């Protein structure tokens, strides 16, 4: 089986991003807040919150921090109301960008995101201008230490839709609503899961020169530095060639 591996495009960025743990904690905390306010503070009845708790632990966020975020969102300790907003457009070299944000000030966020696009030689588009190029899917990345055929069979039996070997990891794809169930079945089979979350996977990707990659990386960095920006999805085929330290 095959499928586009987003992990191949972001694993080198994950290593870089992990160094900025405070930024990661802030972003996941906001996601937890929105999940609690929309579906309640019990992960047993709120699948979105359940997935985010797993995501927080995968990013080494202490349980105390997770519980504090849940209590704040539940109204037990105050909190801020965040609104979910997405922005779509094109970056350098016509790369499609889909940016998910959580904000308490739409005007500020819109201005900041537009500035990042403009300064990078891109342009914001209207709603739907690039989203049709992506498909929302659950993505589970697992350690590649076990036999590929064994892992593939376990993944398919667990309900995964697709499976891809990617270097030293395996990447599994699920329907968004099946992410939790598939992950739990894999955990029951002692599968070492690196990450699990719902992503926007591009239907097709764009190959770039090293120079154009560098431009795309700079745009991603500008967006990632914004606390309101939660997730950045794009259809560029990135390598380490264009990344700047």
C-alpha angles and dihedrals in degrees: 000000000000142000141161108283112219087182089068089059100044109030092092089048091049090059089053094044095050089069090065096062096156089060091049092049091051094051096046090045089058091049090052090050093054092045092052094047092050100040110014135258099279112097090199090068099026109065093183091056090046091055092048093052088055090047091051092051091047086058091050095249109162117248090239090060091048093050091046091055091050092049092049092051091046089059095249095116106018122260147176127273111234125197123213114232131168129204126199132192149108129289131192116329092012095292111165116235128195111187124191118202140182114202145165090202117046095186093054093047095046091051094047094048093046089050091053091052094045095046090050095053093256135110137222116244134201125275109289095020093120107001090091087067091063136062123209110234140159110250123199119185116197135182114271096220095106129072111285097224091048093050092045092053092047090049094050092045088052090056104264114155097208142009133202133179110222114182108288096354139058121228121208126192127207139172106272093247091052098054096098095045094048092046092050093050090051091050089052087058091053094250112165105233118200098184141346127190145128113268140175105245118200116237090215133014136218123230115219139194118246090257093053091045090057090055092050091048091052090052092049090050091052091051095043091054089062111092090209092060111090105171135011119199125182140162099232122124099229130189131172090269097091099036119112121208 
